[in-house]
């Protein structure tokens, strides 16, 4: 039961965004940008930033972060 709850808690948009944006993790050779991480990050942005134009600014900033 504990394992099921723990596993379910870590698969949330906020956790995906934290994983994706954390430089200590992001630049490790073992970092994986899988579908769940990408969509979770996008979902988190949509939840936290309601204005579409501001969402675009966030996306541009994230793209700069990737380079």
C-alpha positions, -999 to 999 in steps of 0.1 A, spaced: 0 0 0 28 24 9 46 18 -23 15 24 -44 8 57 -27 44 68 -29 46 59 -66 13 78 -73 25 109 -55 56 113 -75 38 113 -108 22 147 -106 27 177 -129 45 197 -102 70 169 -96 76 166 -133 83 203 -136 106 202 -106 125 173 -121 128 190 -155 138 224 -142 162 213 -114 198 220 -128 213 194 -104 192 167 -122 187 183 -156 224 183 -166 232 148 -154 241 123 -182 213 100 -168 186 127 -172 156 115 -192 132 138 -209 104 113 -214 68 120 -224 56 120 -188 81 147 -178 74 169 -208 37 167 -205 38 171 -168 58 203 -171 34 216 -197 5 208 -175 21 225 -146 26 257 -166 -10 257 -177 -22 253 -141 1 279 -126 -1 305 -154 -36 312 -165 -29 338 -192 -20 324 -226 5 351 -234 23 346 -201 24 309 -209 42 317 -241 68 337 -222 74 308 -199 78 284 -229 103 308 -244 122 310 -211 123 272 -208 136 269 -243 164 293 -234 170 271 -203 175 241 -226 204 256 -245 
